Amino acid sequence: MAADRDVTEFNAPHLARFADLLRQAEASGRLQQLLLVAYQGGVPDIDELGTSLQRVMVRPVQLRDQPHLSFLLRFPTKDITKNLSVPDALALLAAWFAHGAFRNAHLHTPTEEVQLAFSKKGKASVRVGKPSNAADTRPARSADLAAPGTPAAVAAPTPLTSGHNRDKHRFLDPSRPFLHELGVTDARGQVLPTMSRKWKQINKFIEVFAAALARSPLGQPPRDQAPIHVVDFGSGKGYLTFAIHDWLRHTMHRDAHVTGVELRDELVQLCQRVIGKLKLDGMDYEQGDVRDYHPSALNVMIALHACDVATDYAIHLGVRAGADIIMCSPCCHKQIRPQLLSPSPLRPILQHGIHLGQEAEMLTDGLRALLLEAAGYDTQVFEFISLEHTNKNKMILAVKRAKATSSEEVVRQIQDIKAFYGIQEQCLEQLLRADGLLPA
């Protein structure tokens, strides 16, 4: 009995720590999945369902506009699903952990994996690490990815993982009304087969944004309680614009103000009708161009598929406004290609037009990433979503640093790269220098 009491006392702080991490992940919207394996038996409400339980998978869901946790109990020949309110679910899990019902529990978020493990003697331990299928989830410095004479400058790894189980997780509830109004789902909240790729793209976008928000100043006290102002340039039909508004307000319960800016009047009118029909607070749709748009407040700047230098104007606006998060998915790379010199070792390779185009794209986005680094951002360039879903799949993601750091070395790298390839002009650099946003 004394030994059991000693184990219980030893386990208490470890169980409390794991429970606290689980509560934080759920409350912040970062919980992807909780996996419980190696059932030890002896829990009546589980044993009555069958002693051959293989695993339990827990994930967040929305039911009747309220957050719940869905439990999937997997047996060899059947699956049983139970949905519980968050307080009831957390209480049940705490009881299971205290009982040592499972040998291992794995808590997955976009940026980390937390493991609760019990030894053969019943002693608990908690380990926090990177997602198991991610080689490196740290923000990659663009300065480490580009050097003079090294054309493979910006092949940064994606910041988020997409393991087999995590692919099934969705940040958005398909029954949300805006998805039906935009033609993504039917009246029953089922994703239309023709929109399955768009649905995956929307969720991937929110996954990327959620991870960026968590590590940005916007996700840290005291600003995690402050309003968030988001502007989405070239927002089109508004799939991602409505999605980020819904996730911030409905899932994260943040005071979010989201504005879509679009040139095409017919799309502006369509989205304004949806906003009015659904009575969405904190959302607007306006006709405008990134070159002359002046937001009253801006914390998050989004510009997906802005053509050629329109991406540069969008990034410049975000930097000038002091945006905490900048998300771009560039389209077309026309400015630099006519300027490029082919250094002698590369001429046999770059004689092919397709290679020259790829080089121009790589250099354009690599320089953009370096310029963002010099302007005070941690920057990544990565594949946003598989080419099977869209051929415009590259994303530049920049999160503002909490503290200013020296950027002289990055500026020197930019100048060396430009000299090596004979680049005379780059739109973003010119815009930033004109406003004094880069060191001389």
KOLVEX-267185 format. One record per residue (C-alpha): z, y, x. Coordinates in steps of 0.02 Angstrom, whole numbers, plus 32768, in hexadecimal, padded with zeros to 4 digits. Example, Ala and Ser with C-alpha at 12.3 -4.5 7.8 and 13.67 -1.06 7.14 Angstrom:
BEGIN
81867F1F8267;81657FCB82AC;
***
This chain:
BEGIN
800080008000;802A8076808F;7F82805180DE;7F29807B803A;7F8B811D802F;7F5A814980E2;7EA2812B80BC;7EAD8195801E;7EFC8224807E;7E7B82138109;7DEB8215808D;7E2682A98025;7DDF83378091;7D3B82DB80AD;7D2382BC7FF3;7D5183707FCC;7CD283AE804B;7C4583428006;7C7183757F53;7C6E842C7F86;7BC3841A7FD9;7B8283C47F3D;7BC4844E7ECC;7B7684D47F3B;7ACE847C7F3D;7ACC846B7E80;7B07851D7E5F;7A8585697ED5;79F485037E8F;79DB84AC7F36;7A0F83FE7EFD;7979838C7F04;79C882E27EF4;7A6B82837F0D;7A5181CC7F3A;7AE0814F7F2C;7AC780A47F7D;7B2780057FA8;7B8F7FF57F09;7C377FA47F30;7C677F717E7F;7D0A7F887E22;7CDA801D7DB5;7CE27FE57CFE;7C6280607CB7;7BE480227D38;7C137F6A7D39;7BF97F5B7C7E;7B437F8B7C99;7B2B7F027D1B;7B6E7EDA7DC8;7AC27ED87E1A;7AB47F947E22;7A3F7FC37EB1;7A50807F7EB7;7A72811C7E53;7A0181B47E5D;7A44825A7E1E;79D782F37E06;79E5839B7DAB;799083B27D03;798F84347C79;79BA83F87BC9;79BD84747B3A;79BC85017BB8;7A5984C07C0C;7A6784747CBA;7A9083BA7CBE;7A8F832F7D3D;7A2682977D15;7A6681EE7D55;79E681647D6E;7A3E80BC7D89;79C380417DD4;79D87F867DB9;795F7EFC7DEE;79137EEC7D40;793E7F8F7CE9;796780477CFE;79ED80A37C9B;79EE815F7C8B;7A8481CB7C5D;7A8482897C50;7B2982E57C65;7B5A839B7C67;7B7983DA7D17;7C3983DF7D09;7C3F83307CBF;7BC582EE7D41;7C2683387DD2;7CC982F27D8E;7C7D82457D7C;7C37824A7E2C;7CDE82817E72;7D3181EC7E1E;7CAF81757E65;7CC381BC7F14;7D8181B37F0B;7D7380FD7ED7;7CFA80D77F66;7C7E80957EE7;7BEA80AB7F5D;7BE280908018;7B6A81228032;7B3881C27FD8;7AA7822F8012;7A9982E27FD6;79EB832D7FED;79BF83E67FEF;792084388032;7973845D80D9;79F783D880F7;7A35832980D1;7AEF830B80BA;7B30825980C7;7BD582198086;7BF9816E80D2;7C8A80F480C4;7CB6807E8153;7CE57FC78139;7D9A80008135;7D73807D80AC;7D7F811A8116;7D0981A680E3;7CA082168154;7C2782A48131;7B9082CC819B;7B19835F8184;7A6C835B81D1;79B5838381B9;795083288133;792D827A8173;7870828A816E;7867833881BB;784783478274;788983FA827A;78BA846E81EC;78EB85048256;788185A0823F;77FD859882C6;77E88635832E;773386698333;774D86A283E6;776B85EC8414;76CA85B883BF;764C862D840C;7621865384BF;7588869D8515;7501861C8527;755585A484B0;74EC859E840F;7564852683B6;75D685B98397;762685A782ED;763284F282B9;76E58504827D;77318474821C;775184878164;780384C48146;7823844A80BB;781C838F80AB;77C18327802A;78018277803A;77D881F07FBD;786E820E7F4E;786982CB7F61;77B682D77F28;77F382A87E7B;786E83377E74;783383D07E15;7880847C7E20;783D84AA7D74;785584587CCC;77A884327C82;77EC845C7BD5;780085147C04;779C857D7B86;773885E17C05;76E485437C45;76A0851C7B98;766685CF7B7D;760685CA7C22;75B585227BF8;761284B67C75;766C844A7BF4;764E84137B42;76BB843E7AAC;773383AF7AD8;774F83F07B88;76E3836C7BDB;767883A17C6F;75C083987C41;755F831E7CB0;74E483A67CE1;757484157D1C;75D483957D83;759C83E17E28;75CA848F7DEE;7675844E7DB6;769484047E62;765E84A57EB6;76D4850C7E48;7769849E7E73;773F849E7F2C;7739855B7F2A;77E685657EDB;782784E57F58;77EB85507FEA;783185ED7F9B;78DA859B7F76;78F0856C802D;78BE861A8067;7935866C7FEB;79C685FF8023;79B7863780D8;798986EC80B8;7A03877E80A2;79DE87727FE7;7A3386C87FE3;7ACF86FC8042;7B6B87578002;7B7687DE7FC6;7ABB87ED7FA2;7AB487437F4D;7AF6879D7EB2;7A8088337EBD;79DE884A7E5B;793E88057EA8;789B88677E9A;77FF87FB7EB0;774B883A7EB4;76BC87BD7EAF;7615880A7EE3;757487BC7EA6;75DC87597E2A;7547871E7DC3;757886BD7D27;762D86C17D5F;7658860A7D79;76C4862F7E10;76FC86DA7DD2;774586937D32;778B85FE7D92;77EF86677E0E;783186D37D80;7866863A7D1D;78B885E57DB2;7918867E7DE9;795786AD7D3C;796486077CE2;799885927D70;79EC86057DED;7A2E86827D6C;79FE87137DDD;79D887C27D9E;792087B67DCD;789888367DAC;77EB87EB7DC9;7749884E7DC2;769B88047DC9;761488787E0D;756088477DE5;74B988A17DEA;746688457D5A;749488987CB7;747687FE7C4B;74F9879C7CAD;7573882D7CA5;756088337BE8;757487767BD9;761587747C3C;765B880B7BE2;764087AF7B3E;76A087187B7F;772E87887BBC;773687DB7B11;772C87397AAF;77B786E67B13;781D87887B1C;783787747BD7;78B287F07C20;7899882B7CD1;77DF88057CD8;774788787CDB;768D88677CF9;762A88FB7D39;757889217D6B;756E895C7E1F;753789427ED3;75A8891E7F67;755789AC7FC8;759B8A337F56;762D89E07EFC;76D98A2B7F19;776889C17ED4;780B8A197EAB;786D89887EF7;783688EE7F57;789C885B7F9A;781787D27F92;775E87F17FB3;76E2876A7F80;7626876F7FA0;75CC86CA7F88;751286BD7FAA;74FB87767FD3;744F87838024;743B87B880D9;7498885A8103;74E888618055;756887E880A0;75898866812A;75A588F180AD;761C8883804B;7681885480E5;7686890A811B;76C7893F8071;774F88BA807A;778688EC8129;778389A580FF;77EC89878063;7869891E80C6;784888808061;78C087F28089;783C876B8068;778087758080;771186E68043;765686E88062;75CD8667804F;753786BA80A4;748586AA8068;73EB86D380D1;73F987108184;73678786819F;73AA8814820B;73C987BC82AF;7338874082B6;72B087BF82E8;732088018373;7345875C83C7;730F87378478;72FC868184A8;735E8666854A;72F385FE85C1;7357855B85B5;7348856084F6;7290859084E2;724E84DE84CE;72CB84C28442;72B7856B83EC;71F9856183E7;721185088341;7228858282B2;72AD851A825B;731A851D82F7;730385D7830B;733985F18258;73D285848270;73FE85E3830E;73EF868A82B4;7461864B8229;74E1860982A4;74E386A9830B;74EB871B8273;758086C38227;75D186A682D1;75CB876182F5;760F87868247;76A287138268;76C487628312;76BA881182C8;773A87DE8245;77A8879C82D1;779A88438329;77C7889C8288;786B883D8278;7843879E8219;785886E3823B;77AC86A28214;775B85F981F1;76A685C781D6;7691851F8181;762E84B88105;766B84F0805A;7624845D7FF9;75AA83CF801C;74F183F68027;74D583817F95;752784047F25;74DA84A37F6B;747184D28003;74D685748013;756D85198051;75B4857E80E2;765085E780CA;769E866E8135;77578677810A;77C387018154;787F8719813B;78CD87BB8177;794F87A88200;79FE87E281D8;7A0888388282;7981889382E3;794888428386;78D7887C8412;781E886183F1;77D488A18494;77A887F184D0;775087C8842D;76EC88698436;76B5883C84E7;767C879284AA;761587E48421;75BF8855849F;759C87C38515;754D875C848A;74E187EE8451;74A7880D8503;747F87558520;7410874A8485;73CB87FC848D;741A883183E8;741288EE83D5;745589068325;74CD88A982B4;74F288FA820C;75AB88CE81FE;75D1890B82AD;757A89B18289;75DB89C881E7;768389A08235;76658A1182CA;762F8AA1825B;76D88A988205;773A8A8182A6;776F89D18275;77438985831E;778789B583C9;77108A1B8433;
***
